[in-house]
């Protein structure tokens, strides 16, 4: 199992990338995202 933690940049959440998520999960690669950053809190 491999876990990748990414920010919410548009490159990481694009439709093209989202289409690959199921395939990657079948191969044991899981993508998780950091919560959005809010500098006011």
PDB file of N, CA, C, O and CB in Angstrom:
ATOM      1  N   UNK A   1       0.847  -1.166   0.000  1.00  0.00           N
ATOM      2  CA  UNK A   1       0.000   0.000   0.000  1.00  0.00           C
ATOM      3  C   UNK A   1       0.895   1.232   0.000  1.00  0.00           C
ATOM      4  O   UNK A   1       1.895   1.292   0.715  1.00  0.00           O
ATOM      5  CB  UNK A   1      -0.965  -0.004   1.216  1.00  0.00           C
ATOM      6  N   UNK A   2       0.524   2.192  -0.799  1.00  0.00           N
ATOM      7  CA  UNK A   2       1.227   3.472  -0.875  1.00  0.00           C
ATOM      8  C   UNK A   2       0.216   4.579  -0.661  1.00  0.00           C
ATOM      9  O   UNK A   2      -0.862   4.568  -1.255  1.00  0.00           O
ATOM     10  CB  UNK A   2       1.965   3.643  -2.242  1.00  0.00           C
ATOM     11  N   UNK A   3       0.563   5.536   0.187  1.00  0.00           N
ATOM     12  CA  UNK A   3      -0.312   6.670   0.472  1.00  0.00           C
ATOM     13  C   UNK A   3       0.412   7.941   0.046  1.00  0.00           C
ATOM     14  O   UNK A   3       1.576   8.155   0.386  1.00  0.00           O
ATOM     15  CB  UNK A   3      -0.708   6.724   1.989  1.00  0.00           C
ATOM     16  N   UNK A   4      -0.294   8.774  -0.698  1.00  0.00           N
ATOM     17  CA  UNK A   4       0.235  10.066  -1.137  1.00  0.00           C
ATOM     18  C   UNK A   4      -0.666  11.149  -0.559  1.00  0.00           C
ATOM     19  O   UNK A   4      -1.888  11.086  -0.695  1.00  0.00           O
ATOM     20  CB  UNK A   4       0.310  10.161  -2.710  1.00  0.00           C
ATOM     21  N   UNK A   5      -0.059  12.147   0.088  1.00  0.00           N
ATOM     22  CA  UNK A   5      -0.809  13.280   0.633  1.00  0.00           C
ATOM     23  C   UNK A   5      -0.458  14.497  -0.205  1.00  0.00           C
ATOM     24  O   UNK A   5       0.712  14.846  -0.363  1.00  0.00           O
ATOM     25  CB  UNK A   5      -0.485  13.520   2.159  1.00  0.00           C
ATOM     26  N   UNK A   6      -1.493  15.138  -0.740  1.00  0.00           N
ATOM     27  CA  UNK A   6      -1.281  16.275  -1.632  1.00  0.00           C
ATOM     28  C   UNK A   6      -2.083  17.482  -1.160  1.00  0.00           C
ATOM     29  O   UNK A   6      -3.010  17.370  -0.358  1.00  0.00           O
ATOM     30  CB  UNK A   6      -1.668  15.910  -3.075  1.00  0.00           C
ATOM     31  N   UNK A   7      -1.690  18.644  -1.689  1.00  0.00           N
ATOM     32  CA  UNK A   7      -2.501  19.833  -1.439  1.00  0.00           C
ATOM     33  C   UNK A   7      -3.651  19.825  -2.447  1.00  0.00           C
ATOM     34  O   UNK A   7      -3.774  18.893  -3.242  1.00  0.00           O
ATOM     35  CB  UNK A   7      -1.643  21.158  -1.552  1.00  0.00           C
ATOM     36  N   UNK A   8      -4.468  20.830  -2.418  1.00  0.00           N
ATOM     37  CA  UNK A   8      -5.643  20.890  -3.284  1.00  0.00           C
ATOM     38  C   UNK A   8      -5.390  21.687  -4.556  1.00  0.00           C
ATOM     39  O   UNK A   8      -6.311  22.294  -5.104  1.00  0.00           O
ATOM     40  CB  UNK A   8      -6.805  21.493  -2.534  1.00  0.00           C
ATOM     41  N   UNK A   9      -4.158  21.689  -5.023  1.00  0.00           N
ATOM     42  CA  UNK A   9      -3.832  22.399  -6.252  1.00  0.00           C
ATOM     43  C   UNK A   9      -4.625  21.850  -7.431  1.00  0.00           C
ATOM     44  O   UNK A   9      -4.978  20.671  -7.458  1.00  0.00           O
ATOM     45  CB  UNK A   9      -2.337  22.307  -6.537  1.00  0.00           C
ATOM     46  N   UNK A  10      -4.898  22.700  -8.389  1.00  0.00           N
ATOM     47  CA  UNK A  10      -5.729  22.297  -9.528  1.00  0.00           C
ATOM     48  C   UNK A  10      -5.111  21.135 -10.310  1.00  0.00           C
ATOM     49  O   UNK A  10      -5.836  20.334 -10.898  1.00  0.00           O
ATOM     50  CB  UNK A  10      -5.948  23.485 -10.461  1.00  0.00           C
ATOM     51  N   UNK A  11      -3.807  21.039 -10.320  1.00  0.00           N
ATOM     52  CA  UNK A  11      -3.148  19.921 -10.996  1.00  0.00           C
ATOM     53  C   UNK A  11      -3.499  18.595 -10.332  1.00  0.00           C
ATOM     54  O   UNK A  11      -3.676  17.588 -11.017  1.00  0.00           O
ATOM     55  CB  UNK A  11      -1.629  20.120 -11.001  1.00  0.00           C
ATOM     56  N   UNK A  12      -3.600  18.585  -9.017  1.00  0.00           N
ATOM     57  CA  UNK A  12      -3.872  17.360  -8.272  1.00  0.00           C
ATOM     58  C   UNK A  12      -5.341  16.964  -8.271  1.00  0.00           C
ATOM     59  O   UNK A  12      -5.670  15.812  -7.989  1.00  0.00           O
ATOM     60  CB  UNK A  12      -3.402  17.515  -6.863  1.00  0.00           C
ATOM     61  N   UNK A  13      -6.225  17.899  -8.582  1.00  0.00           N
ATOM     62  CA  UNK A  13      -7.661  17.618  -8.530  1.00  0.00           C
ATOM     63  C   UNK A  13      -8.344  17.725  -9.895  1.00  0.00           C
ATOM     64  O   UNK A  13      -9.572  17.751  -9.975  1.00  0.00           O
ATOM     65  CB  UNK A  13      -8.329  18.563  -7.561  1.00  0.00           C
ATOM     66  N   UNK A  14      -7.562  17.785 -10.954  1.00  0.00           N
ATOM     67  CA  UNK A  14      -8.146  17.927 -12.291  1.00  0.00           C
ATOM     68  C   UNK A  14      -8.987  16.700 -12.652  1.00  0.00           C
ATOM     69  O   UNK A  14      -8.812  15.627 -12.074  1.00  0.00           O
ATOM     70  CB  UNK A  14      -7.037  18.137 -13.342  1.00  0.00           C
ATOM     71  N   UNK A  15      -9.870  16.863 -13.580  1.00  0.00           N
ATOM     72  CA  UNK A  15     -10.744  15.768 -14.021  1.00  0.00           C
ATOM     73  C   UNK A  15      -9.920  14.591 -14.556  1.00  0.00           C
ATOM     74  O   UNK A  15     -10.248  13.432 -14.301  1.00  0.00           O
ATOM     75  CB  UNK A  15     -11.726  16.267 -15.108  1.00  0.00           C
ATOM     76  N   UNK A  16      -8.872  14.889 -15.283  1.00  0.00           N
ATOM     77  CA  UNK A  16      -8.015  13.839 -15.828  1.00  0.00           C
ATOM     78  C   UNK A  16      -7.401  12.991 -14.707  1.00  0.00           C
ATOM     79  O   UNK A  16      -7.357  11.764 -14.801  1.00  0.00           O
ATOM     80  CB  UNK A  16      -6.905  14.456 -16.695  1.00  0.00           C
ATOM     81  N   UNK A  17      -6.937  13.646 -13.665  1.00  0.00           N
ATOM     82  CA  UNK A  17      -6.350  12.930 -12.531  1.00  0.00           C
ATOM     83  C   UNK A  17      -7.426  12.159 -11.771  1.00  0.00           C
ATOM     84  O   UNK A  17      -7.204  11.015 -11.376  1.00  0.00           O
ATOM     85  CB  UNK A  17      -5.627  13.910 -11.586  1.00  0.00           C
ATOM     86  N   UNK A  18      -8.582  12.772 -11.563  1.00  0.00           N
ATOM     87  CA  UNK A  18      -9.667  12.097 -10.848  1.00  0.00           C
ATOM     88  C   UNK A  18     -10.089  10.805 -11.550  1.00  0.00           C
ATOM     89  O   UNK A  18     -10.480   9.841 -10.893  1.00  0.00           O
ATOM     90  CB  UNK A  18     -10.871  13.033 -10.714  1.00  0.00           C
ATOM     91  N   UNK A  19     -10.013  10.785 -12.856  1.00  0.00           N
ATOM     92  CA  UNK A  19     -10.372   9.579 -13.607  1.00  0.00           C
ATOM     93  C   UNK A  19      -9.405   8.434 -13.314  1.00  0.00           C
ATOM     94  O   UNK A  19      -9.761   7.268 -13.481  1.00  0.00           O
ATOM     95  CB  UNK A  19     -10.391   9.876 -15.113  1.00  0.00           C
ATOM     96  N   UNK A  20      -8.198   8.751 -12.881  1.00  0.00           N
ATOM     97  CA  UNK A  20      -7.191   7.728 -12.600  1.00  0.00           C
ATOM     98  C   UNK A  20      -7.295   7.161 -11.185  1.00  0.00           C
ATOM     99  O   UNK A  20      -6.754   6.089 -10.914  1.00  0.00           O
ATOM    100  CB  UNK A  20      -5.811   8.301 -12.812  1.00  0.00           C
ATOM    101  N   UNK A  21      -7.980   7.863 -10.279  1.00  0.00           N
ATOM    102  CA  UNK A  21      -8.041   7.428  -8.884  1.00  0.00           C
ATOM    103  C   UNK A  21      -8.484   5.989  -8.710  1.00  0.00           C
ATOM    104  O   UNK A  21      -7.821   5.254  -7.978  1.00  0.00           O
ATOM    105  CB  UNK A  21      -8.962   8.313  -8.125  1.00  0.00           C
ATOM    106  N   UNK A  22      -9.581   5.529  -9.346  1.00  0.00           N
ATOM    107  CA  UNK A  22      -9.988   4.123  -9.155  1.00  0.00           C
ATOM    108  C   UNK A  22      -8.909   3.129  -9.603  1.00  0.00           C
ATOM    109  O   UNK A  22      -8.673   2.116  -8.944  1.00  0.00           O
ATOM    110  CB  UNK A  22     -11.281   3.849  -9.925  1.00  0.00           C
ATOM    111  N   UNK A  23      -8.274   3.425 -10.705  1.00  0.00           N
ATOM    112  CA  UNK A  23      -7.208   2.544 -11.214  1.00  0.00           C
ATOM    113  C   UNK A  23      -6.045   2.478 -10.231  1.00  0.00           C
ATOM    114  O   UNK A  23      -5.500   1.409  -9.959  1.00  0.00           O
ATOM    115  CB  UNK A  23      -6.706   3.034 -12.591  1.00  0.00           C
ATOM    116  N   UNK A  24      -5.678   3.644  -9.704  1.00  0.00           N
ATOM    117  CA  UNK A  24      -4.567   3.685  -8.754  1.00  0.00           C
ATOM    118  C   UNK A  24      -4.910   2.931  -7.477  1.00  0.00           C
ATOM    119  O   UNK A  24      -4.067   2.232  -6.916  1.00  0.00           O
ATOM    120  CB  UNK A  24      -4.198   5.133  -8.425  1.00  0.00           C
ATOM    121  N   UNK A  25      -6.158   3.075  -7.017  1.00  0.00           N
ATOM    122  CA  UNK A  25      -6.569   2.374  -5.796  1.00  0.00           C
ATOM    123  C   UNK A  25      -6.516   0.862  -5.997  1.00  0.00           C
ATOM    124  O   UNK A  25      -6.138   0.133  -5.080  1.00  0.00           O
ATOM    125  CB  UNK A  25      -7.988   2.803  -5.377  1.00  0.00           C
ATOM    126  N   UNK A  26      -6.884   0.389  -7.165  1.00  0.00           N
ATOM    127  CA  UNK A  26      -6.784  -1.042  -7.452  1.00  0.00           C
ATOM    128  C   UNK A  26      -5.342  -1.529  -7.376  1.00  0.00           C
ATOM    129  O   UNK A  26      -5.082  -2.695  -7.080  1.00  0.00           O
ATOM    130  CB  UNK A  26      -7.362  -1.345  -8.831  1.00  0.00           C
ATOM    131  N   UNK A  27      -4.402  -0.612  -7.650  1.00  0.00           N
ATOM    132  CA  UNK A  27      -2.985  -0.953  -7.617  1.00  0.00           C
ATOM    133  C   UNK A  27      -2.368  -0.689  -6.240  1.00  0.00           C
ATOM    134  O   UNK A  27      -1.167  -0.880  -6.055  1.00  0.00           O
ATOM    135  CB  UNK A  27      -2.233  -0.165  -8.683  1.00  0.00           C
ATOM    136  N   UNK A  28      -3.181  -0.251  -5.277  1.00  0.00           N
ATOM    137  CA  UNK A  28      -2.687  -0.026  -3.921  1.00  0.00           C
ATOM    138  C   UNK A  28      -2.145   1.374  -3.663  1.00  0.00           C
ATOM    139  O   UNK A  28      -1.432   1.591  -2.683  1.00  0.00           O
ATOM    140  CB  UNK A  28      -1.627  -1.009  -3.621  1.00  0.00           C
ATOM    141  N   UNK A  29      -2.477   2.324  -4.532  1.00  0.00           N
ATOM    142  CA  UNK A  29      -2.048   3.714  -4.352  1.00  0.00           C
ATOM    143  C   UNK A  29      -3.258   4.536  -3.919  1.00  0.00           C
ATOM    144  O   UNK A  29      -4.262   4.599  -4.628  1.00  0.00           O
ATOM    145  CB  UNK A  29      -1.414   4.293  -5.670  1.00  0.00           C
ATOM    146  N   UNK A  30      -3.156   5.159  -2.762  1.00  0.00           N
ATOM    147  CA  UNK A  30      -4.271   5.927  -2.215  1.00  0.00           C
ATOM    148  C   UNK A  30      -3.873   7.382  -2.087  1.00  0.00           C
ATOM    149  O   UNK A  30      -2.807   7.699  -1.559  1.00  0.00           O
ATOM    150  CB  UNK A  30      -4.713   5.367  -0.850  1.00  0.00           C
ATOM    151  N   UNK A  31      -4.734   8.270  -2.573  1.00  0.00           N
ATOM    152  CA  UNK A  31      -4.486   9.708  -2.581  1.00  0.00           C
ATOM    153  C   UNK A  31      -5.349  10.354  -1.507  1.00  0.00           C
ATOM    154  O   UNK A  31      -6.559  10.137  -1.456  1.00  0.00           O
ATOM    155  CB  UNK A  31      -4.780  10.326  -3.984  1.00  0.00           C
ATOM    156  N   UNK A  32      -4.714  11.155  -0.646  1.00  0.00           N
ATOM    157  CA  UNK A  32      -5.421  11.929   0.358  1.00  0.00           C
ATOM    158  C   UNK A  32      -5.017  13.383   0.206  1.00  0.00           C
ATOM    159  O   UNK A  32      -3.926  13.689  -0.277  1.00  0.00           O
ATOM    160  CB  UNK A  32      -5.123  11.409   1.792  1.00  0.00           C
ATOM    161  N   UNK A  33      -5.902  14.276   0.622  1.00  0.00           N
ATOM    162  CA  UNK A  33      -5.650  15.702   0.445  1.00  0.00           C
ATOM    163  C   UNK A  33      -5.595  16.414   1.792  1.00  0.00           C
ATOM    164  O   UNK A  33      -6.340  16.095   2.719  1.00  0.00           O
ATOM    165  CB  UNK A  33      -6.731  16.331  -0.442  1.00  0.00           C
ATOM    166  N   UNK A  34      -4.703  17.374   1.871  1.00  0.00           N
ATOM    167  CA  UNK A  34      -4.638  18.244   3.039  1.00  0.00           C
ATOM    168  C   UNK A  34      -5.886  19.119   3.051  1.00  0.00           C
ATOM    169  O   UNK A  34      -6.420  19.438   1.989  1.00  0.00           O
ATOM    170  CB  UNK A  34      -3.337  19.114   3.030  1.00  0.00           C
ATOM    171  N   UNK A  35      -6.359  19.512   4.221  1.00  0.00           N
ATOM    172  CA  UNK A  35      -7.507  20.435   4.258  1.00  0.00           C
ATOM    173  C   UNK A  35      -7.098  21.786   3.672  1.00  0.00           C
ATOM    174  O   UNK A  35      -5.927  22.162   3.727  1.00  0.00           O
ATOM    175  CB  UNK A  35      -8.036  20.612   5.720  1.00  0.00           C
ATOM    176  N   UNK A  36      -8.052  22.504   3.119  1.00  0.00           N
ATOM    177  CA  UNK A  36      -7.737  23.836   2.570  1.00  0.00           C
ATOM    178  C   UNK A  36      -7.142  24.725   3.660  1.00  0.00           C
ATOM    179  O   UNK A  36      -7.568  24.683   4.814  1.00  0.00           O
ATOM    180  CB  UNK A  36      -9.011  24.503   1.968  1.00  0.00           C
ATOM    181  N   UNK A  37      -6.175  25.507   3.285  1.00  0.00           N
ATOM    182  CA  UNK A  37      -5.497  26.400   4.225  1.00  0.00           C
ATOM    183  C   UNK A  37      -6.287  27.689   4.375  1.00  0.00           C
ATOM    184  O   UNK A  37      -6.718  28.281   3.386  1.00  0.00           O
ATOM    185  CB  UNK A  37      -4.057  26.701   3.757  1.00  0.00           C
ATOM    186  N   UNK A  38      -6.471  28.112   5.583  1.00  0.00           N
ATOM    187  CA  UNK A  38      -7.140  29.382   5.853  1.00  0.00           C
ATOM    188  C   UNK A  38      -6.268  30.174   6.799  1.00  0.00           C
ATOM    189  O   UNK A  38      -6.120  29.816   7.967  1.00  0.00           O
ATOM    190  CB  UNK A  38      -8.567  29.168   6.449  1.00  0.00           C
ATOM    191  N   UNK A  39      -5.694  31.243   6.299  1.00  0.00           N
ATOM    192  CA  UNK A  39      -4.755  32.024   7.122  1.00  0.00           C
ATOM    193  C   UNK A  39      -5.459  32.844   8.198  1.00  0.00           C
ATOM    194  O   UNK A  39      -4.799  33.398   9.077  1.00  0.00           O
ATOM    195  CB  UNK A  39      -3.937  32.950   6.238  1.00  0.00           C
ATOM    196  N   UNK A  40      -6.782  32.932   8.143  1.00  0.00           N
ATOM    197  CA  UNK A  40      -7.518  33.732   9.115  1.00  0.00           C
ATOM    198  C   UNK A  40      -7.816  32.991  10.414  1.00  0.00           C
ATOM    199  O   UNK A  40      -8.345  33.591  11.350  1.00  0.00           O
ATOM    200  CB  UNK A  40      -8.800  34.198   8.507  1.00  0.00           C
ATOM    201  N   UNK A  41      -7.497  31.727  10.493  1.00  0.00           N
ATOM    202  CA  UNK A  41      -7.794  30.940  11.690  1.00  0.00           C
ATOM    203  C   UNK A  41      -6.559  30.607  12.450  1.00  0.00           C
ATOM    204  O   UNK A  41      -6.630  29.947  13.487  1.00  0.00           O
ATOM    205  CB  UNK A  41      -8.514  29.680  11.335  1.00  0.00           C
TER     206      UNK A  41
END
